[in-house]
Amino acid sequence: MSTALPSRTREIQLASRPQGRPVQENFRLAETDLLELQDGQILVRNEFMSVDPYMRGRMNDAKSYSAPFRLDEALDGGAVGEVIASRSEAHKVGDVVVHQLGWREFSVVDGTRVTPVPAGLAPSSAFLGALGMTGLTAYAGLLKVAEFKAGDVVFVSGAAGAVGSIVGQIAKAMGASKVIGSAGSPEKVARLLELGFDAAFDYHDGPVVAQLREAAGERGIDVYFDNVGGEHLEAALAVLTVGGRVAMCGAISQYNSTEPTPGPRNLAVAIGKQLTLRGFLVGGQRQYAAEFAGKMAGWLADGTVRYDETIVDRLENAPRAFIDLLDGANTGKMLVRLH
């Protein structure tokens, strides 16, 4: 006896635009009709959805690299799930796919806008994290943007997060002489050391620049992978060696600011030190996706790279998961399990 396909889906809508730190009232749990499948489309029962810091910027009505979320409509983002109906020749019922229409329990997706998940390589959730955009961000940011080379001393901020924890492990796998991470709690610091970081510190314990200098020693750092901005970026500029490189991935310390935040007070040191500061988006690194996937599959298989997940259950708790993410409540990838 076949199971009837759903005709409606629950989703999280943007009820109002946050002013500073998001609150629960900015979100709304709603139920809407699912559109009938057209040729080339598939219906996906979402298993996990990704919760990512960049989504905060899309909640503002401001021009950016990604279109703002619309009020009173569903948010979107990475999701992985099972195809339960298909009018696409390329996808059959039972396939597992990654797509960008998360924040809802069921998604009608164009078959050309999904990525198949190979069976048996890793749990499906990993394709939103270590084997997905998160992992590619870490890989390309370190190796292509920061131009890491063996022997470098690497500093990673937000190092216990989804991207940062992978960056540090890739650096070790590729021959870094030292990897240093900063995080926001003693438990996260301990986890970084378990993952193979050579040194780690809690940025609440004192000025970042003092703790970074102590961890780096006289050598200083060659590469800074920036997930935080603010005080961390200023500290890294002070400790970087001549010819040092910065991959600017995120600035989570500033995402909830209601006023423009000043830049590092010591930016002029970039001149004398001949530093390179490069911002990047993972969307501009897709040419490395196949190279990354092959390397990461091997590293996960032999235990060179490990990953953490913080999983929150049920769609209605997605707004709280997002708010907690911005407060640093996650270790590794923040995910919501939908079914």
FILO-457465 format. One line per 4 residues: number of its first residue (from 1); their letters; for each residue x, y, z of N, C-alpha, C. Coordinates in nm, 3 decimals, m for minus. Example, Ala and Ser with C-alpha at 12.3 -4.5 7.8 and 13.67 -1.06 7.14 Angstrom:
% residues 2
1> as> 1.319:m0.569:0.780:1.230:m0.450:0.780:1.320:m0.330:0.780; 1.285:m0.225:0.708:1.367:m0.106:0.714:1.290:0.003:0.787
This chain:
% residues 339
1> msta> 0.086:m0.120:0.000:0.000:0.000:0.000:0.089:0.124:0.000; 0.075:0.211:m0.100:0.160:0.328:m0.110:0.114:0.438:m0.014; 0.209:0.515:0.031:0.179:0.626:0.121:0.142:0.749:0.039; 0.035:0.816:0.079:m0.009:0.935:0.006:0.097:1.045:0.018
5> lpsr> 0.118:1.114:m0.091:0.215:1.224:m0.091:0.155:1.345:m0.020; 0.238:1.423:0.049:0.187:1.542:0.118:0.142:1.647:0.017; 0.038:1.720:0.053:m0.008:1.831:m0.031:0.027:1.966:0.030; 0.071:1.963:0.156:0.107:2.087:0.226:0.240:2.067:0.299
9> trei> 0.305:2.176:0.332:0.430:2.169:0.408:0.434:2.279:0.513; 0.496:2.248:0.624:0.525:2.353:0.722:0.656:2.421:0.683; 0.666:2.549:0.710:0.786:2.626:0.675:0.806:2.739:0.776; 0.929:2.789:0.780:0.961:2.905:0.863:0.968:3.028:0.774
13> qlas> 0.884:3.127:0.804:0.882:3.251:0.728:0.949:3.364:0.807; 0.995:3.465:0.735:1.050:3.586:0.798:0.933:3.680:0.826; 0.899:3.696:0.954:0.784:3.777:0.992:0.819:3.926:0.999; 0.943:3.957:1.038:0.989:4.095:1.046:1.140:4.095:1.039
17> rpqg> 1.199:4.207:1.003:1.344:4.215:0.990:1.407:4.245:1.126; 1.507:4.167:1.166:1.571:4.190:1.296:1.637:4.328:1.304; 1.628:4.386:1.421:1.703:4.507:1.452:1.810:4.467:1.553; 1.933:4.449:1.507:2.037:4.394:1.594:2.021:4.244:1.605
21> rpvq> 2.026:4.193:1.727:2.018:4.049:1.750:1.879:3.997:1.716; 1.869:3.892:1.634:1.736:3.837:1.603:1.666:3.784:1.728; 1.533:3.789:1.723:1.450:3.734:1.832:1.346:3.643:1.769; 1.282:3.562:1.853:1.184:3.465:1.803:1.073:3.532:1.723
25> enfr> 1.035:3.654:1.762:0.924:3.721:1.696:0.954:3.760:1.551; 1.081:3.754:1.511:1.116:3.782:1.371:1.078:3.667:1.278; 1.037:3.553:1.336:1.010:3.433:1.257:0.865:3.386:1.278; 0.815:3.311:1.181:0.678:3.260:1.190:0.675:3.118:1.134
29> laet> 0.613:3.027:1.209:0.588:2.892:1.159:0.455:2.894:1.084; 0.458:2.854:0.957:0.338:2.859:0.875:0.321:2.727:0.800; 0.201:2.706:0.747:0.174:2.589:0.664:0.122:2.637:0.529; 0.179:2.585:0.421:0.141:2.630:0.287:0.120:2.511:0.195
33> dlle> 0.048:2.535:0.087:0.025:2.431:m0.013:0.153:2.404:m0.091; 0.175:2.277:m0.123:0.284:2.240:m0.213:0.235:2.251:m0.357; 0.317:2.312:m0.442:0.282:2.325:m0.582:0.289:2.187:m0.649; 0.202:2.166:m0.746:0.203:2.041:m0.820:0.332:2.030:m0.901
37> lqdg> 0.391:1.911:m0.903:0.516:1.892:m0.974:0.501:1.918:m1.124; 0.595:1.992:m1.178:0.603:2.016:m1.321:0.714:1.927:m1.379; 0.718:1.917:m1.511:0.823:1.839:m1.575:0.960:1.887:m1.529; 1.045:1.793:m1.490:1.181:1.826:m1.447:1.193:1.851:m1.299
41> qilv> 1.081:1.851:m1.226:1.085:1.882:m1.083:1.078:1.755:m0.998; 1.122:1.769:m0.872:1.115:1.659:m0.775:1.058:1.711:m0.644; 1.000:1.622:m0.566:0.952:1.655:m0.432:1.045:1.587:m0.332; 1.103:1.667:m0.242:1.202:1.618:m0.147:1.147:1.626:m0.005
45> rnef> 1.158:1.516:0.065:1.127:1.513:0.209:1.258:1.547:0.281; 1.267:1.668:0.332:1.393:1.715:0.390:1.422:1.645:0.522; 1.544:1.598:0.535:1.587:1.530:0.658:1.661:1.626:0.750; 1.756:1.702:0.694:1.831:1.801:0.771:1.833:1.933:0.694
49> msvd> 1.834:2.044:0.768:1.858:2.174:0.707:1.976:2.241:0.776; 2.047:2.319:0.699:2.167:2.387:0.746:2.131:2.522:0.807; 2.198:2.558:0.914:2.182:2.689:0.978:2.318:2.758:0.972; 2.326:2.872:0.903:2.455:2.933:0.874:2.457:3.082:0.909
53> pymr> 2.573:3.133:0.954:2.581:3.274:0.994:2.547:3.372:0.882; 2.581:3.340:0.757:2.558:3.435:0.648:2.410:3.471:0.633; 2.322:3.385:0.684:2.179:3.410:0.672:2.137:3.537:0.745; 2.217:3.576:0.845:2.181:3.699:0.918:2.180:3.819:0.825
57> grmn> 2.277:3.829:0.736:2.282:3.941:0.643:2.163:3.943:0.549; 2.113:3.827:0.512:2.000:3.819:0.419:1.869:3.859:0.486; 1.869:3.871:0.618:1.749:3.915:0.689:1.735:4.067:0.687; 1.840:4.137:0.646:1.834:4.283:0.631:1.785:4.317:0.491
61> daks> 1.715:4.428:0.480:1.671:4.475:0.348:1.782:4.562:0.290; 1.889:4.498:0.250:2.007:4.571:0.201:2.069:4.493:0.087; 2.124:4.562:m0.008:2.188:4.499:m0.122:2.317:4.431:m0.075; 2.335:4.307:m0.115:2.454:4.232:m0.078:2.480:4.130:m0.187
65> ysap> 2.574:4.038:m0.158:2.608:3.937:m0.258:2.498:3.833:m0.274; 2.405:3.828:m0.180:2.294:3.734:m0.187:2.165:3.811:m0.160; 2.059:3.781:m0.235:1.935:3.856:m0.225:1.876:3.848:m0.085; 1.817:3.957:m0.036:1.754:3.953:0.097:1.637:3.855:0.100
69> frld> 1.614:3.795:0.217:1.492:3.717:0.235:1.373:3.813:0.225; 1.260:3.762:0.174:1.140:3.844:0.162:1.051:3.824:0.284; 0.993:3.933:0.330:0.901:3.925:0.442:0.780:3.839:0.406; 0.733:3.764:0.504:0.614:3.680:0.491:0.630:3.568:0.390
73> eald> 0.754:3.535:0.357:0.783:3.420:0.272:0.884:3.330:0.343; 0.891:3.204:0.298:0.983:3.110:0.360:1.127:3.152:0.341; 1.207:3.133:0.444:1.351:3.148:0.428:1.401:3.030:0.347; 1.527:3.035:0.306:1.585:2.920:0.238:1.730:2.902:0.279
77> ggav> 1.785:2.789:0.242:1.922:2.753:0.278:1.944:2.607:0.248; 2.063:2.559:0.273:2.098:2.422:0.240:2.011:2.320:0.312; 1.977:2.213:0.241:1.902:2.103:0.300:1.940:1.975:0.228; 1.921:1.863:0.297:1.944:1.732:0.236:1.823:1.646:0.268
81> gevi> 1.778:1.569:0.169:1.662:1.486:0.194:1.641:1.383:0.084; 1.531:1.308:0.097:1.500:1.197:0.006:1.395:1.240:m0.096; 1.417:1.202:m0.220:1.319:1.225:m0.326:1.201:1.131:m0.304; 1.080:1.188:m0.289:0.961:1.103:m0.267:0.865:1.108:m0.386
85> asrs> 0.891:1.197:m0.482:0.817:1.198:m0.608:0.904:1.268:m0.711; 0.895:1.223:m0.835:0.985:1.279:m0.936:0.919:1.287:m1.072; 0.939:1.402:m1.137:0.909:1.417:m1.278:1.037:1.459:m1.352; 1.150:1.416:m1.296:1.281:1.443:m1.354:1.343:1.311:m1.397
89> eahk> 1.388:1.304:m1.519:1.450:1.181:m1.567:1.581:1.151:m1.495; 1.642:1.254:m1.438:1.773:1.237:m1.374:1.763:1.191:m1.229; 1.643:1.193:m1.171:1.629:1.162:m1.029:1.510:1.069:m1.008; 1.532:0.966:m0.928:1.425:0.870:m0.902:1.387:0.873:m0.754
93> vgdv> 1.270:0.823:m0.725:1.225:0.812:m0.586:1.325:0.729:m0.507; 1.362:0.779:m0.388:1.460:0.712:m0.304:1.598:0.775:m0.310; 1.625:0.854:m0.416:1.753:0.925:m0.423:1.763:1.025:m0.307; 1.886:1.049:m0.262:1.912:1.152:m0.161:1.986:1.266:m0.228
97> vvhq> 1.938:1.389:m0.204:1.993:1.505:m0.274:2.013:1.622:m0.177; 2.105:1.709:m0.215:2.125:1.836:m0.145:2.068:1.947:m0.233; 2.002:2.044:m0.171:1.945:2.157:m0.246:1.942:2.280:m0.156; 1.886:2.390:m0.206:1.890:2.516:m0.133:1.753:2.566:m0.091
101> lgwr> 1.656:2.475:m0.078:1.523:2.515:m0.032:1.493:2.452:0.103; 1.579:2.483:0.199:1.556:2.439:0.336:1.456:2.530:0.407; 1.450:2.518:0.540:1.357:2.594:0.624:1.211:2.552:0.596; 1.193:2.430:0.544:1.060:2.373:0.524:1.075:2.221:0.526
105> efsv> 0.966:2.153:0.556:0.973:2.008:0.571:0.974:1.935:0.437; 0.905:1.989:0.338:0.902:1.932:0.204:0.932:2.043:0.103; 1.007:2.010:m0.001:1.046:2.111:m0.100:1.022:2.060:m0.240; 0.962:2.143:m0.323:0.951:2.117:m0.467:1.070:2.187:m0.533
109> vdgt> 1.157:2.108:m0.597:1.284:2.161:m0.645:1.303:2.122:m0.792; 1.358:2.213:m0.870:1.398:2.182:m1.007:1.511:2.080:m1.003; 1.498:1.974:m1.079:1.598:1.866:m1.078:1.738:1.911:m1.117; 1.747:2.023:m1.188:1.880:2.074:m1.226:1.946:2.151:m1.115
113> rvtp> 1.874:2.173:m1.003:1.928:2.256:m0.895:1.954:2.175:m0.768; 1.980:2.046:m0.785:2.013:1.960:m0.672:2.145:1.888:m0.701; 2.208:1.844:m0.593:2.332:1.767:m0.602:2.308:1.629:m0.543; 2.327:1.521:m0.619:2.306:1.387:m0.564:2.406:1.357:m0.453
117> vpag> 2.361:1.281:m0.355:2.446:1.236:m0.245:2.484:1.091:m0.271; 2.613:1.061:m0.286:2.653:0.922:m0.310:2.627:0.835:m0.188; 2.579:0.716:m0.211:2.545:0.625:m0.102:2.671:0.569:m0.036; 2.667:0.557:0.095:2.770:0.487:0.169:2.895:0.565:0.205
121> laps> 2.911:0.687:0.154:3.033:0.761:0.181:3.034:0.820:0.322; 2.921:0.874:0.364:2.909:0.937:0.495:2.761:0.958:0.523; 2.723:0.983:0.649:2.583:1.017:0.677:2.539:1.138:0.595; 2.411:1.143:0.561:2.363:1.249:0.472:2.390:1.388:0.528
125> safl> 2.388:1.404:0.660:2.411:1.535:0.719:2.549:1.590:0.686; 2.646:1.502:0.662:2.783:1.546:0.633:2.790:1.625:0.503; 2.690:1.606:0.415:2.691:1.676:0.286:2.640:1.820:0.299; 2.598:1.858:0.419:2.573:1.999:0.451:2.690:2.058:0.527
129> galg> 2.784:1.974:0.568:2.897:2.019:0.649:3.030:1.986:0.587; 3.097:1.886:0.643:3.235:1.855:0.604:3.248:1.821:0.456; 3.147:1.755:0.398:3.151:1.717:0.257:3.070:1.811:0.167; 3.024:1.922:0.225:2.943:2.016:0.150:3.008:2.152:0.140
133> mtgl> 2.924:2.256:0.135:2.974:2.392:0.120:3.065:2.433:0.235; 3.036:2.382:0.355:3.120:2.413:0.470:3.263:2.365:0.447; 3.277:2.240:0.406:3.410:2.185:0.382:3.480:2.254:0.268; 3.406:2.283:0.160:3.466:2.353:0.046:3.513:2.492:0.087
137> taya> 3.436:2.559:0.171:3.477:2.691:0.220:3.611:2.682:0.292; 3.625:2.582:0.379:3.749:2.564:0.454:3.865:2.531:0.361; 3.842:2.438:0.270:3.947:2.391:0.180:3.995:2.501:0.086; 3.902:2.562:0.015:3.941:2.664:m0.083:3.992:2.789:m0.014
141> gllk> 3.932:2.825:0.099:3.977:2.945:0.170:4.120:2.933:0.217; 4.155:2.817:0.269:4.291:2.797:0.319:4.391:2.780:0.206; 4.361:2.689:0.112:4.460:2.650:0.013:4.465:2.743:m0.109; 4.351:2.797:m0.149:4.347:2.878:m0.271:4.349:3.027:m0.241
145> vaef> 4.272:3.070:m0.141:4.265:3.212:m0.110:4.384:3.256:m0.027; 4.412:3.185:0.081:4.527:3.219:0.167:4.658:3.162:0.115; 4.651:3.078:0.012:4.771:3.020:m0.050:4.862:2.955:0.054; 4.800:2.873:0.139:4.875:2.799:0.241:4.984:2.714:0.177
149> kagd> 5.096:2.705:0.246:5.202:2.613:0.205:5.258:2.542:0.327; 5.312:2.425:0.306:5.366:2.344:0.416:5.468:2.426:0.495; 5.462:2.412:0.627:5.552:2.487:0.714:5.491:2.613:0.771; 5.379:2.659:0.716:5.313:2.780:0.766:5.261:2.761:0.908
153> vvfv> 5.259:2.871:0.983:5.187:2.878:1.110:5.051:2.940:1.080; 4.945:2.872:1.120:4.809:2.912:1.084:4.729:2.945:1.208; 4.658:3.057:1.204:4.566:3.095:1.311:4.425:3.097:1.255; 4.332:3.033:1.327:4.191:3.025:1.285:4.105:3.081:1.397
157> sgaa> 4.021:3.180:1.366:3.924:3.228:1.466:3.792:3.155:1.445; 3.709:3.154:1.549:3.587:3.074:1.540:3.620:2.930:1.510; 3.727:2.881:1.571:3.788:2.755:1.528:3.707:2.631:1.565; 3.613:2.643:1.658:3.531:2.528:1.693:3.403:2.523:1.611
161> gavg> 3.385:2.620:1.523:3.267:2.621:1.437:3.281:2.526:1.319; 3.180:2.524:1.235:3.175:2.428:1.125:3.293:2.445:1.031; 3.321:2.569:0.988:3.431:2.593:0.895:3.565:2.588:0.966; 3.576:2.660:1.076:3.705:2.673:1.144:3.767:2.541:1.186
165> sivg> 3.685:2.449:1.236:3.739:2.321:1.282:3.797:2.240:1.166; 3.735:2.253:1.047:3.785:2.184:0.929:3.913:2.251:0.878; 3.917:2.383:0.881:4.037:2.456:0.837:4.160:2.408:0.912; 4.150:2.402:1.044:4.265:2.362:1.124:4.312:2.222:1.093
169> qiak> 4.219:2.131:1.072:4.257:1.992:1.044:4.318:1.978:0.905; 4.266:2.053:0.808:4.327:2.050:0.674:4.468:2.106:0.680; 4.487:2.214:0.754:4.621:2.272:0.767:4.719:2.171:0.824; 4.677:2.098:0.927:4.765:1.995:0.984:4.792:1.885:0.882
173> amga> 4.689:1.844:0.810:4.707:1.737:0.711:4.801:1.777:0.599; 4.806:1.908:0.569:4.888:1.958:0.459:5.024:2.008:0.504; 5.059:1.987:0.631:5.195:2.014:0.674:5.221:2.145:0.745; 5.119:2.203:0.809:5.142:2.324:0.888:5.239:2.295:1.001
177> skvi> 5.326:2.391:1.030:5.418:2.371:1.142:5.349:2.394:1.276; 5.244:2.478:1.277:5.166:2.499:1.398:5.028:2.551:1.356; 4.924:2.501:1.424:4.788:2.550:1.402:4.733:2.598:1.537; 4.685:2.722:1.537:4.633:2.787:1.658:4.487:2.820:1.634
181> gsag> 4.402:2.794:1.734:4.261:2.826:1.722:4.210:2.907:1.839; 4.113:2.993:1.814:4.044:3.061:1.922:3.899:3.014:1.925; 3.842:3.009:2.044:3.704:2.965:2.061:3.647:3.035:2.184; 3.518:3.007:2.212:3.450:3.085:2.314:3.421:3.017:2.445
185> spek> 3.478:2.899:2.469:3.456:2.831:2.597:3.570:2.733:2.623; 3.593:2.696:2.750:3.696:2.597:2.781:3.668:2.463:2.713; 3.539:2.426:2.701:3.504:2.299:2.637:3.542:2.300:2.489; 3.520:2.412:2.423:3.556:2.422:2.282:3.708:2.421:2.264
189> varl> 3.779:2.487:2.354:3.925:2.485:2.349:3.976:2.342:2.362; 3.920:2.268:2.457:3.961:2.128:2.476:3.932:2.046:2.351; 3.817:2.073:2.286:3.783:1.998:2.165:3.882:2.027:2.052; 3.926:2.151:2.039:4.024:2.185:1.935:4.154:2.107:1.955
193> lelg> 4.196:2.094:2.078:4.319:2.018:2.105:4.299:1.870:2.071; 4.177:1.819:2.096:4.146:1.680:2.057:4.151:1.662:1.906; 4.114:1.766:1.833:4.112:1.759:1.687:4.249:1.781:1.624; 4.351:1.803:1.707:4.486:1.813:1.655:4.544:1.952:1.646
197> fdaa> 4.468:2.055:1.689:4.526:2.190:1.695:4.644:2.188:1.793; 4.751:2.260:1.759:4.869:2.263:1.845:4.849:2.353:1.966; 4.767:2.456:1.952:4.739:2.548:2.061:4.600:2.606:2.040; 4.533:2.640:2.148:4.401:2.700:2.140:4.378:2.784:2.265
201> fdyh> 4.296:2.888:2.251:4.267:2.972:2.367:4.122:3.021:2.361; 4.070:3.055:2.480:3.937:3.111:2.496:3.950:3.263:2.490; 3.888:3.325:2.391:3.905:3.468:2.373:3.844:3.550:2.487; 3.764:3.485:2.573:3.711:3.554:2.691:3.816:3.569:2.801
205> dgpv> 3.928:3.497:2.790:4.026:3.493:2.898:4.120:3.612:2.901; 4.114:3.700:2.804:4.202:3.816:2.801:4.212:3.871:2.660; 4.289:3.978:2.642:4.303:4.035:2.508:4.348:3.929:2.408; 4.283:3.927:2.293:4.316:3.828:2.192:4.461:3.842:2.147
209> vaql> 4.508:3.963:2.131:4.645:3.983:2.080:4.747:3.923:2.176; 4.725:3.937:2.307:4.820:3.882:2.405:4.819:3.730:2.400; 4.700:3.670:2.393:4.692:3.524:2.389:4.748:3.469:2.258; 4.725:3.541:2.149:4.778:3.496:2.020:4.930:3.505:2.017
213> reaa> 4.986:3.613:2.069:5.132:3.626:2.074:5.194:3.513:2.155; 5.132:3.480:2.265:5.185:3.372:2.349:5.180:3.238:2.276; 5.069:3.213:2.206:5.054:3.086:2.134:5.148:3.076:2.014; 5.169:3.189:1.946:5.250:3.188:1.825:5.400:3.191:1.853
217> gerg> 5.439:3.250:1.967:5.582:3.263:1.998:5.648:3.366:1.907; 5.779:3.367:1.907:5.854:3.467:1.830:5.832:3.453:1.680; 5.799:3.335:1.635:5.780:3.311:1.492:5.666:3.394:1.433; 5.559:3.414:1.510:5.441:3.480:1.457:5.357:3.384:1.375
221> idvy> 5.262:3.437:1.299:5.174:3.355:1.216:5.191:3.395:1.069; 5.175:3.298:0.981:5.186:3.321:0.837:5.050:3.337:0.770; 4.949:3.268:0.824:4.815:3.268:0.766:4.713:3.290:0.876; 4.616:3.377:0.848:4.502:3.395:0.937:4.375:3.366:0.860
225> fdnv> 4.296:3.269:0.907:4.165:3.238:0.849:4.062:3.305:0.939; 3.999:3.411:0.887:3.914:3.498:0.969:3.767:3.464:0.954; 3.708:3.416:1.062:3.564:3.393:1.069:3.493:3.494:1.158; 3.570:3.582:1.224:3.515:3.662:1.333:3.524:3.812:1.308
229> ggeh> 3.636:3.859:1.251:3.656:4.003:1.234:3.686:4.071:1.367; 3.667:4.203:1.372:3.680:4.277:1.496:3.815:4.263:1.563; 3.813:4.236:1.692:3.935:4.227:1.773:4.027:4.116:1.721; 3.970:4.009:1.671:4.053:3.899:1.621:4.134:3.941:1.499
233> leaa> 4.073:4.014:1.409:4.145:4.059:1.290:4.256:4.156:1.328; 4.226:4.247:1.419:4.327:4.341:1.464:4.445:4.268:1.528; 4.417:4.168:1.609:4.524:4.090:1.673:4.607:4.016:1.570; 4.541:3.956:1.472:4.613:3.881:1.370:4.706:3.972:1.290
237> lavl> 4.660:4.091:1.255:4.745:4.186:1.183:4.871:4.216:1.261; 4.858:4.225:1.393:4.974:4.257:1.478:5.075:4.143:1.482; 5.029:4.018:1.467:5.115:3.901:1.487:5.158:3.838:1.355; 5.096:3.877:1.245:5.135:3.821:1.115:5.279:3.857:1.079
241> tvgg> 5.345:3.765:1.012:5.481:3.786:0.966:5.479:3.864:0.835; 5.595:3.910:0.793:5.608:3.977:0.663:5.562:3.880:0.553; 5.476:3.930:0.464:5.423:3.845:0.358:5.308:3.758:0.401; 5.253:3.783:0.520:5.143:3.704:0.571:5.017:3.720:0.488
245> rvam> 4.929:3.619:0.497:4.807:3.618:0.417:4.685:3.598:0.506; 4.578:3.670:0.473:4.453:3.660:0.547:4.342:3.620:0.451; 4.272:3.511:0.484:4.150:3.472:0.411:4.032:3.521:0.493; 3.958:3.619:0.439:3.847:3.681:0.511:3.718:3.610:0.472
249> cgai> 3.675:3.519:0.560:3.560:3.434:0.533:3.432:3.488:0.597; 3.443:3.542:0.718:3.325:3.591:0.789:3.365:3.689:0.897; 3.265:3.757:0.951:3.288:3.855:1.057:3.172:3.848:1.155; 3.155:3.730:1.216:3.036:3.704:1.296:3.025:3.798:1.415
253> sqyn> 3.137:3.855:1.460:3.131:3.948:1.573:3.054:4.075:1.537; 3.032:4.101:1.408:2.968:4.224:1.363:2.829:4.204:1.305; 2.782:4.080:1.292:2.660:4.056:1.216:2.536:4.118:1.280; 2.534:4.134:1.412:2.417:4.190:1.478:2.433:4.338:1.510
257> step> 2.541:4.400:1.461:2.564:4.541:1.490:2.459:4.627:1.421; 2.412:4.729:1.492:2.314:4.821:1.435:2.381:4.947:1.381; 2.506:4.967:1.411:2.583:5.081:1.361:2.705:5.028:1.286; 2.759:5.104:1.191:2.881:5.061:1.122:2.993:5.036:1.222
261> tpgp> 3.066:4.925:1.202:3.175:4.892:1.293:3.307:4.940:1.236; 3.392:4.999:1.319:3.521:5.048:1.268:3.613:4.935:1.229; 3.699:4.963:1.134:3.798:4.864:1.092:3.909:4.850:1.194; 4.001:4.757:1.172:4.114:4.741:1.264:4.193:4.872:1.277
265> rnla> 4.228:4.906:1.399:4.300:5.032:1.423:4.442:5.027:1.371; 4.493:4.906:1.346:4.632:4.891:1.304:4.644:4.847:1.159; 4.545:4.879:1.078:4.544:4.832:0.940:4.670:4.874:0.864; 4.730:4.986:0.903:4.848:5.034:0.831:4.965:4.938:0.838
269> vaig> 4.967:4.845:0.935:5.079:4.750:0.941:5.081:4.660:0.818; 4.966:4.650:0.749:4.961:4.569:0.628:5.056:4.621:0.521; 5.088:4.750:0.526:5.179:4.809:0.428:5.321:4.761:0.452; 5.373:4.787:0.570:5.511:4.751:0.599:5.534:4.601:0.598
273> kqlt> 5.433:4.525:0.639:5.447:4.379:0.640:5.414:4.316:0.504; 5.368:4.397:0.411:5.333:4.347:0.277:5.232:4.232:0.285; 5.127:4.256:0.362:5.026:4.154:0.385:4.927:4.148:0.269; 4.864:4.033:0.253:4.756:4.015:0.158:4.629:3.981:0.235
277> lrgf> 4.526:4.063:0.220:4.396:4.038:0.281:4.296:4.015:0.168; 4.238:3.895:0.162:4.146:3.862:0.053:4.013:3.810:0.108; 3.907:3.883:0.077:3.775:3.832:0.106:3.733:3.732:0.001; 3.647:3.637:0.038:3.601:3.539:m0.060:3.465:3.485:m0.023
281> lvgg> 3.395:3.434:m0.123:3.268:3.365:m0.108:3.285:3.224:m0.164; 3.220:3.128:m0.101:3.235:2.990:m0.146:3.181:2.974:m0.288; 3.082:3.057:m0.325:3.028:3.048:m0.460:3.131:3.075:m0.568; 3.235:3.148:m0.533:3.342:3.176:m0.628:3.451:3.071:m0.628
285> qrqy> 3.432:2.963:m0.553:3.535:2.859:m0.540:3.485:2.724:m0.592; 3.374:2.723:m0.664:3.314:2.596:m0.706:3.401:2.517:m0.803; 3.495:2.585:m0.868:3.584:2.513:m0.961:3.673:2.413:m0.888; 3.682:2.425:m0.757:3.764:2.333:m0.678:3.681:2.223:m0.613
289> aaef> 3.551:2.217:m0.644:3.462:2.124:m0.574:3.503:1.978:m0.593; 3.536:1.939:m0.714:3.572:1.799:m0.739:3.704:1.764:m0.670; 3.801:1.854:m0.680:3.930:1.834:m0.612:3.909:1.819:m0.462; 3.828:1.908:m0.406:3.798:1.905:m0.263:3.730:1.775:m0.223
293> agkm> 3.627:1.734:m0.300:3.550:1.616:m0.264:3.638:1.492:m0.258; 3.730:1.478:m0.351:3.819:1.363:m0.351:3.911:1.363:m0.230; 3.970:1.479:m0.200:4.059:1.489:m0.085:3.984:1.464:0.046; 3.868:1.531:0.062:3.796:1.520:0.189:3.744:1.379:0.212
297> agwl> 3.700:1.311:0.106:3.653:1.173:0.123:3.764:1.086:0.180; 3.885:1.105:0.130:3.999:1.029:0.182:4.032:1.064:0.325; 4.030:1.193:0.356:4.063:1.236:0.493:3.961:1.186:0.594; 3.833:1.186:0.556:3.731:1.136:0.648:3.743:0.985:0.664
301> adgt> 3.776:0.916:0.555:3.785:0.771:0.560:3.898:0.723:0.651; 4.011:0.795:0.648:4.124:0.750:0.729:4.134:0.821:0.864; 4.038:0.906:0.896:4.035:0.972:1.026:4.122:1.096:1.037; 4.182:1.140:0.926:4.263:1.261:0.929:4.179:1.382:0.968
305> vryd> 4.056:1.386:0.917:3.964:1.495:0.950:3.841:1.435:1.019; 3.803:1.497:1.130:3.681:1.461:1.201:3.592:1.585:1.206; 3.463:1.563:1.223:3.373:1.679:1.226:3.270:1.663:1.338; 3.226:1.777:1.389:3.125:1.781:1.493:2.995:1.838:1.436
309> etiv> 2.885:1.797:1.494:2.754:1.850:1.458:2.676:1.883:1.585; 2.608:1.996:1.584:2.511:2.030:1.687:2.374:2.021:1.622; 2.294:1.923:1.665:2.167:1.894:1.599:2.050:1.935:1.688; 1.962:2.016:1.632:1.839:2.058:1.697:1.724:1.990:1.625
313> drle> 1.632:1.932:1.699:1.520:1.860:1.637:1.399:1.949:1.615; 1.330:1.928:1.504:1.200:1.984:1.467:1.212:2.125:1.407; 1.138:2.141:1.300:1.138:2.267:1.225:1.105:2.387:1.312; 1.009:2.373:1.403:0.968:2.488:1.484:1.082:2.543:1.570
317> napr> 1.187:2.464:1.589:1.300:2.508:1.670:1.414:2.568:1.586; 1.393:2.578:1.454:1.497:2.635:1.368:1.532:2.779:1.404; 1.434:2.867:1.432:1.473:3.004:1.471:1.562:3.006:1.595; 1.530:2.926:1.695:1.614:2.921:1.815:1.753:2.869:1.780
321> afid> 1.763:2.771:1.692:1.894:2.720:1.651:1.975:2.830:1.585; 1.910:2.912:1.503:1.980:3.022:1.435:2.027:3.126:1.535; 1.941:3.165:1.627:1.979:3.263:1.729:2.094:3.210:1.813; 2.086:3.083:1.851:2.193:3.021:1.931:2.323:3.015:1.853
325> lldg> 2.315:2.992:1.721:2.436:2.989:1.638:2.510:3.122:1.647; 2.437:3.232:1.635:2.501:3.364:1.641:2.558:3.393:1.778; 2.507:3.324:1.881:2.560:3.338:2.017:2.672:3.239:2.046; 2.709:3.157:1.946:2.819:3.063:1.964:2.784:2.938:2.040
329> antg> 2.656:2.898:2.041:2.615:2.782:2.119:2.650:2.650:2.053; 2.693:2.654:1.927:2.722:2.530:1.854:2.868:2.491:1.863; 2.893:2.362:1.853:3.026:2.309:1.825:3.016:2.237:1.692; 3.096:2.279:1.595:3.085:2.224:1.461:2.962:2.278:1.390
333> kmlv> 2.906:2.198:1.302:2.796:2.240:1.215:2.663:2.244:1.289; 2.591:2.354:1.278:2.455:2.363:1.336:2.355:2.314:1.232; 2.276:2.214:1.272:2.178:2.152:1.183:2.045:2.140:1.255; 1.938:2.143:1.177:1.805:2.111:1.229:1.758:1.983:1.161
337> rlh> 1.719:1.885:1.245:1.666:1.758:1.193:1.515:1.772:1.180; 1.465:1.755:1.059:1.326:1.787:1.031:1.232:1.669:1.045; 1.282:1.548:1.024:1.196:1.430:1.032:1.266:1.322:1.112
